[in-house]
């Protein structure tokens, strides 16, 4: 029996191809086949070896091109027909990317593999806004939290530990479950005035970001009509936004038709003084 090919579990980062690691770019250029997710940008796919086979296995809420078990089986099959296989995932493969499950399956079937880390969405999105995840005097730690549980169950986190004013919370896949998450955090002592940031399509040309507070977070999510991918960050580090960040967008309601227009801070200033 011939030796199986080598599989690389590669993180594509948050979307900007310039945030790829050099190793990731090199592997894409020499790949025989690339198995990629929904959140991998077209700009990154443009770096793939033009002769490589491309297989889309993307997932979105309620819509899976392949189940995870089928992806696992596919990777083993490809290892017996190709030499250089790249499993390309948005962000980092081991942070809410199910890369650990794929690695377990490959190990079980004695398929050689290597993990190539990528910039996770929380780090990429906040860096795009010039904001830190930790900062002396404001946050002594950061927690990466999922808002999406297995079989679409509601989140069951240790809310008391999460409701720590000295911790920055970076919430992935949390748009639909944010009413529960926000209420639980406030029930367990986190102030409703805690700054929050909603970042849609972070680190891409389509990025929108909106600054709010924990107690207004769910209302603003509804009014903004946010679509995934969306990162929600909660914590005192966001108080630095006025000094460090790009202008956040805020809302002004037209009383004549109650429509909501998104204005930059500078435009809002002129609107108020006109």
Backbone as JSON, one array per atom type, in Angstrom:
{
  "sequence": "XXXXXXXXXXXXXXXXXXXXXXXXXXXXXXXXXXXXXXXXXXXXXXXXXXXXXXXXXXXXXXXXXXXXXXXXXXXXXXXXXXXXXXXXXXXXXXXXXXXXXXXXXXXXXXXXXXXXXXXXXXXXXXXXXXXXXXXXXXXXXXXXXXXXXXXXXXXXXXXXXXXXXXXXXXXXXXXXXXXXXXXXXXXXXXXXXXXXXXXXXXXXXXXXXXXXXXXXXXXXXXXXXXXXXXXXXXXXXXXXXXXXXXXXXXXXXXXXXXXXXXXXXXXXXXXXXX",
  "N": [[0.85, -1.19, 0.0], [0.57, 2.19, -0.89], [2.07, 5.13, 0.58], [0.05, 7.42, 2.42], [-1.04, 10.73, 1.43], [-0.12, 14.06, 2.6], [-1.78, 16.06, 4.94], [-2.7, 19.38, 5.48], [-3.94, 21.36, 7.95], [-5.1, 24.37, 7.66], [-5.17, 27.73, 8.7], [-7.01, 30.41, 7.45], [-7.23, 32.94, 8.36], [-8.97, 36.1, 9.09], [-9.95, 37.04, 6.64], [-8.64, 39.01, 5.02], [-6.19, 38.69, 2.61], [-3.57, 39.46, 3.05], [-3.12, 38.95, 5.67], [-2.57, 36.33, 5.91], [-0.35, 33.68, 6.93], [3.08, 33.3, 5.89], [3.69, 30.64, 5.48], [1.18, 29.47, 5.09], [0.43, 30.66, 2.66], [2.41, 29.62, 0.99], [1.81, 26.87, 1.07], [-0.71, 26.84, -0.11], [-0.02, 27.49, -2.69], [1.3, 25.24, -3.57], [-0.46, 23.17, -3.39], [-2.24, 20.13, -4.14], [-4.92, 19.69, -3.92], [-7.56, 21.58, -2.53], [-9.57, 21.91, 0.22], [-12.18, 23.76, 1.22], [-13.74, 26.26, 3.36], [-16.82, 28.16, 3.94], [-16.24, 30.78, 4.82], [-13.84, 31.51, 3.72], [-12.17, 33.85, 1.86], [-12.57, 35.13, -1.53], [-10.32, 36.44, -2.45], [-8.29, 35.13, -1.1], [-8.59, 32.56, -2.11], [-7.72, 33.04, -4.66], [-5.04, 32.73, -4.47], [-4.51, 30.08, -4.59], [-2.95, 27.25, -6.05], [-3.35, 27.16, -9.48], [-3.83, 24.78, -10.8], [-4.82, 23.07, -8.97], [-7.28, 20.95, -7.5], [-10.42, 22.05, -6.32], [-12.53, 21.92, -3.53], [-15.56, 22.6, -2.19], [-16.81, 22.88, 1.05], [-18.49, 24.28, 2.66], [-20.33, 25.63, 5.51], [-23.35, 26.99, 6.78], [-25.74, 28.52, 8.98], [-28.09, 26.09, 9.48], [-27.66, 25.1, 6.93], [-25.72, 22.89, 5.34], [-23.17, 21.99, 3.2], [-21.76, 19.64, 3.31], [-21.92, 17.23, 5.91], [-20.14, 17.28, 9.06], [-19.03, 14.77, 9.65], [-18.91, 13.7, 7.11], [-17.08, 15.37, 5.89], [-14.82, 14.67, 7.34], [-14.46, 12.01, 6.47], [-14.05, 12.49, 3.74], [-11.55, 13.81, 3.78], [-9.81, 11.76, 4.55], [-10.14, 10.04, 2.37], [-9.1, 11.69, 0.31], [-6.46, 11.8, 1.06], [-5.5, 9.41, 0.2], [-5.39, 9.68, -2.48], [-4.12, 11.97, -3.26], [-1.18, 14.06, -2.84], [-0.51, 16.49, -1.54], [-2.55, 18.01, 0.48], [-4.67, 20.63, 1.31], [-6.55, 21.67, 3.92], [-8.57, 24.19, 4.26], [-9.46, 26.72, 6.41], [-11.53, 29.34, 7.71], [-10.24, 31.97, 9.8], [-8.67, 30.59, 12.63], [-7.76, 27.16, 12.65], [-8.14, 25.73, 15.01], [-9.7, 27.2, 16.73], [-12.85, 27.33, 17.37], [-13.19, 26.14, 14.91], [-13.53, 23.51, 14.38], [-11.36, 22.06, 13.79], [-9.98, 20.4, 15.52], [-11.58, 18.12, 15.69], [-11.35, 17.1, 13.1], [-8.61, 16.6, 13.08], [-8.46, 14.57, 15.02], [-9.82, 12.52, 13.66], [-8.17, 12.1, 11.45], [-5.85, 11.26, 12.73], [-6.76, 8.89, 13.87], [-7.01, 7.35, 11.6], [-4.45, 7.15, 10.79], [-3.34, 9.12, 9.16], [-0.99, 11.38, 8.06], [-0.61, 14.68, 9.31], [-0.56, 18.29, 9.64], [-0.88, 21.24, 11.58], [-1.5, 24.53, 10.68], [-1.48, 27.55, 12.01], [-3.87, 30.29, 12.05], [-4.8, 33.79, 11.99], [-7.15, 34.45, 14.38], [-10.65, 35.43, 14.35], [-11.35, 37.3, 16.37], [-8.92, 38.57, 17.11], [-8.11, 39.56, 14.61], [-10.25, 41.23, 13.8], [-10.36, 43.17, 15.87], [-7.79, 44.26, 15.7], [-7.98, 45.44, 13.22], [-9.49, 47.61, 13.86], [-7.74, 49.01, 15.34], [-7.71, 48.36, 18.03], [-7.01, 46.93, 21.26], [-7.18, 43.61, 22.73], [-6.54, 43.07, 25.32], [-5.56, 45.23, 28.02], [-3.6, 47.22, 30.1], [-4.97, 47.93, 33.22], [-7.54, 47.89, 32.25], [-8.3, 45.39, 31.12], [-7.44, 42.24, 32.12], [-7.45, 39.83, 30.93], [-8.66, 37.73, 28.22], [-11.5, 36.18, 26.84], [-12.47, 33.7, 24.58], [-15.52, 33.0, 23.28], [-18.16, 30.87, 22.37], [-21.26, 31.41, 20.75], [-22.86, 29.59, 19.66], [-24.14, 26.43, 20.03], [-23.82, 22.8, 20.1], [-26.1, 21.0, 18.05], [-27.79, 23.16, 17.89], [-28.49, 23.97, 20.45], [-29.21, 26.11, 23.29], [-26.78, 28.4, 24.64], [-24.83, 27.32, 27.43], [-23.02, 28.45, 29.44], [-20.51, 29.12, 31.99], [-21.73, 31.52, 33.51], [-21.22, 33.27, 35.61], [-18.43, 33.38, 35.8], [-17.87, 34.46, 33.33], [-18.95, 36.99, 33.5], [-17.09, 39.04, 34.21], [-15.69, 42.05, 34.91], [-13.06, 42.64, 34.34], [-12.31, 41.21, 32.19], [-12.1, 40.73, 28.69], [-14.62, 39.86, 26.46], [-14.9, 37.92, 23.65], [-17.14, 37.12, 21.36], [-18.15, 34.58, 19.34], [-20.23, 33.69, 16.59], [-22.67, 34.56, 17.71], [-25.0, 36.05, 17.2], [-27.75, 35.25, 17.02], [-28.2, 34.17, 19.54], [-27.69, 36.19, 21.27], [-29.57, 37.7, 22.87], [-30.06, 35.95, 25.08], [-27.39, 35.62, 26.01], [-26.55, 38.27, 26.65], [-28.44, 38.95, 28.63], [-27.89, 37.01, 30.6], [-25.27, 37.7, 31.3], [-25.65, 40.24, 32.44], [-27.4, 39.56, 34.51], [-25.66, 38.2, 36.15], [-24.01, 40.14, 37.11], [-22.47, 41.83, 35.39], [-22.08, 45.09, 34.31], [-24.62, 46.94, 32.65], [-23.72, 49.12, 31.3], [-21.35, 48.43, 30.21], [-18.99, 48.69, 27.61], [-19.56, 47.69, 24.2], [-18.9, 46.12, 21.04], [-20.0, 45.65, 17.77], [-19.09, 43.77, 15.06], [-19.25, 43.32, 11.77], [-18.51, 41.2, 9.05], [-15.72, 41.35, 9.48], [-12.39, 42.62, 8.98], [-12.5, 42.64, 6.22], [-13.24, 44.12, 2.98], [-15.92, 44.74, 3.2], [-16.48, 45.37, 5.8], [-18.43, 46.38, 8.6], [-18.77, 48.27, 11.56], [-19.96, 48.81, 14.84], [-20.4, 50.71, 17.68], [-21.62, 50.2, 20.95], [-23.47, 49.55, 23.97], [-23.65, 47.03, 26.54], [-26.31, 46.78, 27.52], [-27.79, 47.83, 25.43], [-27.19, 46.29, 23.31], [-28.6, 44.11, 22.05], [-30.85, 45.38, 20.98], [-29.63, 47.1, 19.14], [-28.43, 45.24, 17.44], [-30.73, 44.16, 16.22], [-31.74, 46.42, 14.92], [-29.76, 47.0, 13.11], [-29.8, 44.92, 11.33], [-27.95, 42.76, 11.14], [-25.81, 40.42, 9.54], [-24.31, 37.17, 9.57], [-20.81, 36.65, 8.72], [-20.24, 37.61, 12.09], [-18.67, 39.3, 14.69], [-18.83, 39.79, 18.13], [-17.78, 41.91, 20.59], [-17.21, 42.46, 23.98], [-16.45, 44.57, 26.63], [-14.28, 46.54, 28.78], [-12.05, 47.45, 27.41], [-12.93, 48.54, 25.09], [-13.51, 51.11, 25.63], [-11.39, 52.54, 24.79], [-11.85, 53.18, 22.22], [-12.51, 55.75, 21.29], [-10.06, 57.0, 21.24], [-8.3, 55.35, 19.84], [-9.53, 53.88, 17.78], [-10.92, 53.4, 14.44], [-13.45, 55.62, 13.11], [-16.43, 54.84, 14.69], [-19.72, 53.71, 13.79], [-22.88, 55.24, 14.3], [-26.36, 55.67, 15.23], [-28.98, 57.63, 13.8], [-32.25, 58.55, 14.15], [-34.84, 59.2, 11.96], [-37.54, 61.08, 12.62], [-39.73, 61.37, 11.0], [-40.19, 59.15, 9.41], [-39.2, 57.11, 10.86], [-37.03, 55.75, 9.9], [-33.73, 54.33, 9.88], [-30.6, 55.66, 9.62], [-27.18, 55.08, 8.93], [-24.49, 56.75, 10.2], [-21.24, 58.25, 10.09], [-19.16, 59.27, 12.88], [-18.19, 61.87, 12.38], [-19.94, 62.79, 10.37], [-22.3, 62.7, 11.8], [-21.81, 64.68, 13.69], [-21.83, 66.98, 12.07], [-24.45, 66.85, 11.18], [-25.87, 67.34, 13.51], [-25.13, 69.95, 14.07], [-25.9, 71.44, 11.96]],
  "CA": [[0.0, 0.0, 0.0], [1.35, 3.42, -0.96], [1.93, 6.02, 1.73], [-0.95, 8.46, 2.2], [-0.56, 12.1, 1.3], [-0.01, 14.86, 3.81], [-2.87, 17.02, 5.04], [-2.4, 20.58, 6.26], [-5.1, 22.09, 8.46], [-4.56, 25.71, 7.51], [-6.02, 28.86, 9.04], [-7.0, 31.46, 6.43], [-7.37, 34.25, 8.96], [-10.31, 36.68, 9.04], [-10.43, 37.39, 5.3], [-7.64, 39.78, 4.28], [-5.12, 37.76, 2.23], [-2.28, 39.9, 3.58], [-2.99, 38.45, 7.03], [-2.13, 34.93, 5.86], [1.06, 33.42, 7.21], [3.87, 32.93, 4.71], [3.58, 29.19, 5.31], [-0.13, 29.18, 4.51], [0.47, 31.06, 1.25], [3.26, 28.66, 0.27], [1.09, 25.6, 0.95], [-1.78, 27.01, -1.11], [0.6, 27.55, -4.01], [1.78, 23.92, -4.0], [-1.47, 22.16, -3.08], [-2.89, 19.33, -5.19], [-6.35, 19.85, -3.71], [-7.89, 22.46, -1.41], [-10.92, 21.72, 0.76], [-12.29, 25.07, 1.86], [-14.98, 26.62, 4.05], [-17.62, 29.3, 3.45], [-15.7, 32.08, 5.18], [-12.58, 31.78, 3.03], [-12.46, 34.89, 0.87], [-12.15, 34.91, -2.91], [-8.95, 36.93, -2.59], [-7.39, 34.07, -0.64], [-8.68, 31.46, -3.08], [-6.94, 33.42, -5.83], [-3.65, 32.33, -4.23], [-4.42, 28.63, -4.73], [-2.37, 26.68, -7.27], [-4.43, 27.11, -10.48], [-4.05, 23.4, -11.26], [-5.33, 22.27, -7.85], [-8.71, 20.69, -7.38], [-11.04, 22.8, -5.23], [-13.74, 21.26, -3.04], [-16.25, 23.48, -1.23], [-17.52, 22.14, 2.1], [-18.94, 25.33, 3.57], [-21.52, 25.48, 6.34], [-23.98, 28.16, 7.37], [-26.79, 28.08, 9.89], [-29.16, 25.31, 8.87], [-27.32, 24.69, 5.57], [-24.4, 22.28, 5.28], [-22.91, 21.28, 1.94], [-21.42, 18.31, 3.8], [-21.87, 17.11, 7.36], [-18.77, 17.19, 9.54], [-18.56, 13.39, 9.51], [-18.62, 13.49, 5.69], [-15.82, 16.08, 5.63], [-13.76, 13.83, 7.9], [-14.28, 10.88, 5.55], [-13.48, 13.04, 2.51], [-10.13, 14.08, 3.97], [-9.1, 10.48, 4.53], [-10.17, 9.59, 0.97], [-8.19, 12.51, -0.48], [-5.1, 11.46, 1.45], [-5.1, 8.21, -0.55], [-5.37, 9.97, -3.92], [-3.36, 13.2, -3.49], [0.01, 14.16, -2.01], [-0.5, 17.72, -0.73], [-3.96, 18.39, 0.67], [-4.86, 21.74, 2.22], [-7.89, 21.87, 4.49], [-8.49, 25.62, 4.48], [-10.54, 27.17, 7.29], [-11.49, 30.73, 8.11], [-9.68, 32.18, 11.13], [-7.71, 29.59, 13.07], [-8.43, 25.85, 12.6], [-8.39, 25.16, 16.33], [-10.56, 28.09, 17.52], [-14.21, 27.2, 16.86], [-13.14, 25.75, 13.51], [-13.71, 22.06, 14.34], [-10.12, 21.44, 13.34], [-9.62, 19.32, 16.44], [-12.33, 16.91, 15.31], [-10.73, 16.56, 11.89], [-7.31, 16.05, 13.46], [-8.71, 13.29, 15.68], [-10.19, 11.52, 12.66], [-6.97, 11.8, 10.67], [-4.95, 10.47, 13.58], [-7.36, 7.56, 14.0], [-6.78, 6.62, 10.35], [-3.01, 7.18, 10.55], [-3.05, 10.06, 8.07], [-0.11, 12.43, 8.58], [-1.17, 16.03, 9.15], [0.09, 19.39, 10.37], [-1.75, 22.39, 11.79], [-0.89, 25.82, 10.39], [-2.41, 28.49, 12.65], [-4.25, 31.53, 11.38], [-5.28, 34.84, 12.88], [-8.56, 34.24, 14.69], [-11.47, 36.6, 14.05], [-11.31, 38.3, 17.43], [-7.67, 39.33, 16.99], [-8.09, 40.26, 13.33], [-11.25, 42.31, 13.78], [-9.98, 44.24, 16.79], [-6.61, 44.91, 15.15], [-8.45, 46.29, 12.12], [-10.01, 48.83, 14.49], [-6.65, 49.54, 16.17], [-8.08, 48.16, 19.43], [-6.44, 45.74, 21.9], [-8.06, 42.72, 23.47], [-6.18, 43.28, 26.72], [-4.92, 46.53, 28.21], [-3.34, 47.42, 31.52], [-5.97, 48.73, 33.92], [-8.87, 47.7, 31.68], [-8.59, 43.97, 30.91], [-6.31, 41.37, 32.44], [-7.58, 38.59, 30.19], [-9.65, 37.69, 27.15], [-12.17, 34.87, 26.69], [-13.13, 33.41, 23.32], [-16.77, 32.35, 23.68], [-19.07, 30.55, 21.27], [-22.68, 31.61, 20.97], [-23.57, 28.52, 18.95], [-23.86, 25.15, 20.67], [-24.13, 21.61, 19.3], [-27.53, 20.73, 17.8], [-28.51, 24.43, 18.06], [-28.93, 24.18, 21.84], [-28.88, 27.42, 23.82], [-25.51, 28.38, 25.37], [-24.87, 27.0, 28.87], [-21.69, 28.77, 29.92], [-20.36, 29.54, 33.38], [-22.01, 32.95, 33.35], [-20.59, 34.05, 36.68], [-17.02, 33.62, 35.45], [-17.81, 35.32, 32.15], [-19.38, 38.36, 33.86], [-15.94, 39.61, 34.92], [-15.4, 43.34, 34.27], [-11.65, 42.72, 33.97], [-12.09, 40.29, 31.07], [-12.72, 41.04, 27.4], [-15.34, 38.72, 25.88], [-15.0, 37.89, 22.19], [-18.21, 36.14, 21.16], [-18.27, 34.09, 17.97], [-21.5, 33.05, 16.21], [-23.57, 34.86, 18.81], [-26.07, 36.99, 16.87], [-29.08, 34.72, 17.34], [-28.33, 33.85, 20.96], [-27.24, 37.32, 22.07], [-30.5, 38.06, 23.95], [-29.77, 35.12, 26.25], [-26.05, 35.89, 26.5], [-26.52, 39.59, 27.28], [-29.23, 38.91, 29.87], [-27.17, 36.21, 31.6], [-24.12, 38.47, 31.78], [-26.12, 41.29, 33.34], [-27.94, 38.89, 35.7], [-24.54, 37.77, 36.99], [-23.28, 41.27, 37.64], [-21.76, 42.69, 34.47], [-22.84, 46.31, 34.15], [-25.21, 47.21, 31.35], [-22.96, 50.19, 30.65], [-20.09, 47.9, 29.66], [-18.92, 48.92, 26.16], [-19.65, 46.53, 23.3], [-18.68, 46.42, 19.63], [-20.53, 44.7, 16.8], [-18.23, 43.84, 13.88], [-19.78, 42.47, 10.7], [-17.55, 41.01, 7.95], [-14.48, 41.95, 9.96], [-11.13, 42.5, 8.23], [-12.78, 42.53, 4.79], [-13.68, 45.42, 2.46], [-17.33, 44.95, 3.55], [-16.63, 45.49, 7.25], [-19.17, 47.42, 9.32], [-18.61, 48.11, 12.99], [-20.88, 49.68, 15.56], [-20.13, 50.74, 19.11], [-22.83, 50.28, 21.74], [-23.24, 49.06, 25.33], [-24.25, 45.71, 26.75], [-27.77, 46.83, 27.68], [-28.41, 48.2, 24.15], [-26.59, 45.45, 22.28], [-29.58, 43.33, 21.3], [-31.66, 46.32, 20.21], [-28.83, 47.57, 18.01], [-28.3, 44.13, 16.48], [-31.98, 44.08, 15.46], [-31.9, 47.6, 14.05], [-28.72, 46.97, 12.09], [-30.01, 43.79, 10.4], [-26.62, 42.16, 10.99], [-25.72, 39.08, 8.98], [-23.02, 36.53, 9.81], [-20.1, 36.48, 9.98], [-20.29, 38.76, 12.99], [-17.97, 39.16, 15.95], [-19.31, 40.72, 19.15], [-16.78, 42.06, 21.64], [-17.76, 43.14, 25.15], [-15.42, 44.79, 27.63], [-13.84, 47.92, 29.01], [-11.03, 47.88, 26.44], [-13.59, 49.29, 24.02], [-13.51, 52.53, 26.0], [-10.28, 53.15, 24.08], [-12.21, 53.38, 20.82], [-12.48, 57.17, 20.94], [-8.68, 57.42, 21.04], [-7.51, 54.46, 19.0], [-10.24, 53.17, 16.72], [-11.56, 54.07, 13.33], [-14.75, 56.15, 13.54], [-17.53, 53.88, 14.76], [-20.97, 54.25, 13.26], [-23.96, 55.35, 15.27], [-27.65, 55.78, 14.58], [-29.84, 58.78, 13.96], [-33.58, 58.14, 13.72], [-35.66, 60.23, 11.33], [-38.85, 60.98, 13.25], [-40.82, 61.41, 10.03], [-40.52, 57.81, 8.92], [-38.56, 56.15, 11.76], [-35.96, 54.98, 9.25], [-32.44, 54.45, 10.57], [-29.47, 55.81, 8.72], [-25.9, 54.89, 9.6], [-23.64, 57.9, 9.94], [-19.98, 58.27, 10.82], [-19.16, 60.27, 13.95], [-18.01, 63.21, 11.83], [-21.18, 63.17, 9.71], [-23.3, 62.93, 12.84], [-21.52, 65.99, 14.27], [-22.31, 68.01, 11.16], [-25.9, 66.77, 11.15], [-26.41, 67.97, 14.73], [-24.83, 71.38, 14.14], [-26.37, 72.11, 10.74]],
  "C": [[0.89, 1.25, 0.0], [1.09, 4.29, 0.26], [0.87, 7.08, 1.43], [-0.3, 9.82, 2.04], [-0.6, 12.83, 2.63], [-1.11, 15.91, 3.81], [-2.44, 18.17, 5.96], [-3.72, 21.25, 6.65], [-4.68, 23.54, 8.6], [-5.59, 26.76, 7.9], [-5.88, 29.97, 8.01], [-7.08, 32.86, 7.02], [-8.76, 34.81, 8.75], [-10.78, 37.12, 7.67], [-9.43, 38.13, 4.44], [-6.48, 38.85, 3.91], [-3.75, 38.18, 2.76], [-2.07, 39.48, 5.02], [-2.7, 36.95, 7.07], [-0.69, 34.82, 6.33], [1.77, 33.09, 5.9], [3.74, 31.44, 4.42], [2.26, 28.83, 4.66], [-0.13, 29.51, 3.02], [1.29, 30.07, 0.43], [2.53, 27.33, 0.06], [-0.04, 25.7, -0.07], [-1.21, 26.96, -2.52], [1.03, 26.17, -4.51], [0.75, 22.81, -3.79], [-1.93, 21.41, -4.33], [-4.4, 19.5, -5.12], [-6.55, 20.72, -2.47], [-9.35, 22.25, -1.04], [-11.2, 22.94, 1.62], [-13.7, 25.34, 2.39], [-15.63, 27.86, 3.45], [-16.95, 30.64, 3.69], [-14.32, 32.38, 4.59], [-12.85, 32.73, 1.87], [-11.96, 34.51, -0.52], [-10.72, 35.37, -3.13], [-7.94, 35.89, -2.14], [-7.42, 32.89, -1.6], [-7.9, 31.77, -4.35], [-5.47, 33.02, -5.69], [-3.43, 30.83, -4.4], [-3.78, 28.27, -6.07], [-3.48, 26.53, -8.33], [-4.74, 25.71, -11.0], [-4.63, 22.51, -10.16], [-6.83, 22.08, -7.96], [-9.25, 21.47, -6.18], [-12.35, 22.12, -4.83], [-14.34, 22.14, -1.95], [-17.03, 22.63, -0.24], [-18.12, 23.1, 3.12], [-20.22, 25.0, 4.31], [-22.04, 26.86, 6.7], [-25.13, 27.64, 8.21], [-27.9, 27.36, 9.14], [-28.85, 24.79, 7.48], [-25.89, 24.18, 5.55], [-24.23, 21.6, 3.93], [-22.5, 19.85, 2.22], [-21.48, 18.33, 5.32], [-20.4, 16.97, 7.79], [-18.21, 15.78, 9.39], [-18.19, 13.08, 8.05], [-17.33, 14.2, 5.3], [-14.65, 15.25, 6.14], [-13.43, 12.67, 6.97], [-13.62, 11.34, 4.25], [-11.98, 13.26, 2.65], [-9.31, 12.8, 3.93], [-9.04, 9.95, 3.1], [-9.16, 10.37, 0.13], [-6.73, 12.18, -0.17], [-4.58, 10.24, 0.7], [-5.08, 8.43, -2.06], [-4.56, 11.21, -4.27], [-2.18, 13.24, -2.52], [-0.02, 15.36, -1.05], [-1.93, 18.26, -0.65], [-4.02, 19.52, 1.69], [-6.33, 21.79, 2.63], [-7.92, 23.31, 5.0], [-9.72, 26.12, 5.25], [-10.41, 28.66, 7.58], [-10.94, 30.86, 9.53], [-8.59, 31.2, 11.45], [-8.4, 28.22, 13.13], [-8.85, 25.32, 13.96], [-9.19, 26.1, 17.25], [-11.93, 28.12, 16.85], [-14.24, 26.83, 15.37], [-13.32, 24.25, 13.3], [-12.48, 21.34, 13.78], [-9.68, 20.3, 14.23], [-10.32, 18.03, 16.1], [-11.73, 16.26, 14.07], [-9.37, 15.94, 12.19], [-7.46, 14.7, 14.15], [-9.0, 12.2, 14.67], [-8.99, 11.12, 11.82], [-6.0, 10.93, 11.47], [-5.45, 9.05, 13.72], [-7.06, 6.7, 12.77], [-5.32, 6.7, 9.89], [-2.65, 7.99, 9.31], [-2.15, 11.16, 8.63], [-0.71, 13.82, 8.32], [-0.36, 17.02, 9.97], [-0.9, 20.54, 10.46], [-0.96, 23.67, 11.54], [-1.84, 26.89, 10.92], [-2.71, 29.7, 11.78], [-4.7, 32.55, 12.41], [-6.77, 34.64, 13.12], [-9.33, 35.54, 14.56], [-11.37, 37.68, 15.1], [-10.08, 39.18, 17.31], [-7.66, 40.15, 15.7], [-9.04, 41.44, 13.29], [-10.85, 43.47, 14.67], [-8.74, 44.98, 16.28], [-7.0, 45.85, 14.01], [-8.98, 47.62, 12.64], [-8.97, 49.52, 15.36], [-6.91, 49.36, 17.66], [-7.42, 46.9, 19.99], [-7.54, 44.85, 22.48], [-7.77, 42.76, 24.96], [-5.47, 44.62, 26.83], [-4.77, 46.76, 29.7], [-4.38, 48.37, 32.12], [-7.38, 48.56, 33.4], [-9.24, 46.23, 31.51], [-7.35, 43.14, 31.16], [-6.38, 40.04, 31.71], [-8.62, 38.72, 29.1], [-10.21, 36.28, 27.08], [-12.78, 34.78, 25.31], [-14.34, 32.53, 23.63], [-17.6, 32.05, 22.45], [-20.51, 30.83, 21.67], [-23.51, 30.53, 20.33], [-23.17, 27.17, 19.55], [-24.25, 24.0, 19.75], [-25.62, 21.4, 19.23], [-28.38, 21.95, 18.08], [-29.09, 24.61, 19.45], [-28.53, 25.58, 22.28], [-27.59, 27.33, 24.64], [-25.71, 28.12, 26.86], [-23.48, 27.21, 29.45], [-21.7, 28.99, 31.44], [-20.49, 31.05, 33.4], [-21.33, 33.8, 34.41], [-19.13, 34.36, 36.34], [-16.89, 34.54, 34.23], [-18.13, 36.77, 32.49], [-18.31, 39.04, 34.7], [-15.58, 40.92, 34.24], [-13.95, 43.49, 33.84], [-11.3, 41.82, 32.79], [-12.79, 40.81, 29.82], [-13.37, 39.76, 26.86], [-15.42, 38.89, 24.36], [-15.96, 36.76, 21.83], [-18.36, 35.84, 19.67], [-19.67, 33.5, 17.78], [-22.59, 33.32, 17.26], [-24.75, 35.76, 18.48], [-27.43, 36.48, 17.33], [-29.27, 34.49, 18.84], [-27.93, 35.02, 21.86], [-28.26, 37.77, 23.12], [-30.27, 37.25, 25.22], [-28.42, 35.49, 26.85], [-26.0, 37.22, 27.25], [-27.27, 39.58, 28.61], [-28.5, 38.14, 30.97], [-25.98, 36.98, 32.17], [-24.55, 39.54, 32.77], [-26.71, 40.69, 34.62], [-26.83, 38.52, 36.68], [-23.57, 38.9, 37.3], [-22.52, 42.16, 36.69], [-22.63, 43.9, 34.15], [-23.39, 46.46, 32.73], [-24.5, 48.31, 30.59], [-21.63, 49.71, 30.07], [-20.05, 48.12, 28.15], [-18.97, 47.61, 25.37], [-19.42, 47.01, 21.87], [-19.23, 45.28, 18.78], [-19.7, 44.86, 15.53], [-18.72, 42.82, 12.86], [-18.76, 42.41, 9.56], [-16.2, 41.63, 8.28], [-13.28, 41.64, 9.1], [-11.37, 42.18, 6.76], [-13.2, 43.91, 4.29], [-15.13, 45.75, 2.82], [-17.54, 45.18, 5.04], [-17.53, 46.66, 7.64], [-18.92, 47.2, 10.8], [-19.41, 49.2, 13.71], [-20.59, 49.58, 17.05], [-21.44, 50.95, 19.87], [-22.48, 49.91, 23.18], [-24.0, 47.75, 25.5], [-25.76, 45.77, 26.82], [-28.49, 47.24, 26.4], [-27.99, 47.28, 23.01], [-27.63, 44.74, 21.43], [-30.47, 44.22, 20.44], [-30.91, 46.79, 18.98], [-28.6, 46.47, 16.98], [-29.55, 44.01, 15.61], [-32.09, 45.23, 14.47], [-30.9, 47.59, 12.9], [-28.94, 45.9, 11.03], [-28.67, 43.11, 10.08], [-26.72, 40.75, 10.43], [-24.36, 38.48, 9.32], [-22.14, 36.64, 8.56], [-20.08, 37.77, 10.8], [-19.56, 38.42, 14.28], [-18.53, 40.21, 16.91], [-18.31, 40.73, 20.29], [-17.38, 42.91, 22.75], [-16.63, 43.35, 26.15], [-14.95, 46.22, 27.69], [-12.76, 48.38, 28.05], [-11.64, 48.72, 25.33], [-13.75, 50.77, 24.37], [-12.37, 53.28, 25.34], [-10.64, 53.53, 22.65], [-12.14, 54.85, 20.4], [-11.07, 57.65, 20.64], [-7.96, 56.62, 19.97], [-8.21, 53.99, 17.74], [-10.59, 54.06, 15.55], [-12.9, 54.61, 13.79], [-15.81, 55.06, 13.53], [-18.77, 54.52, 14.2], [-22.03, 54.25, 14.35], [-25.25, 55.58, 14.51], [-28.29, 57.14, 14.8], [-31.19, 58.41, 13.37], [-34.32, 59.34, 13.16], [-37.08, 60.09, 11.87], [-39.99, 60.95, 12.25], [-41.18, 60.02, 9.54], [-39.87, 56.71, 9.74], [-37.51, 55.29, 11.07], [-34.65, 55.28, 9.93], [-31.35, 54.58, 9.52], [-28.19, 55.69, 9.52], [-24.98, 56.04, 9.19], [-22.32, 57.73, 10.67], [-20.07, 59.33, 11.91], [-19.06, 61.68, 13.4], [-19.29, 63.68, 11.15], [-22.26, 63.48, 10.73], [-23.08, 64.29, 13.49], [-22.06, 67.09, 13.37], [-23.83, 68.04, 11.1], [-26.52, 67.48, 12.34], [-26.21, 69.47, 14.73], [-25.33, 72.15, 12.94], [-27.62, 72.95, 11.04]]
}
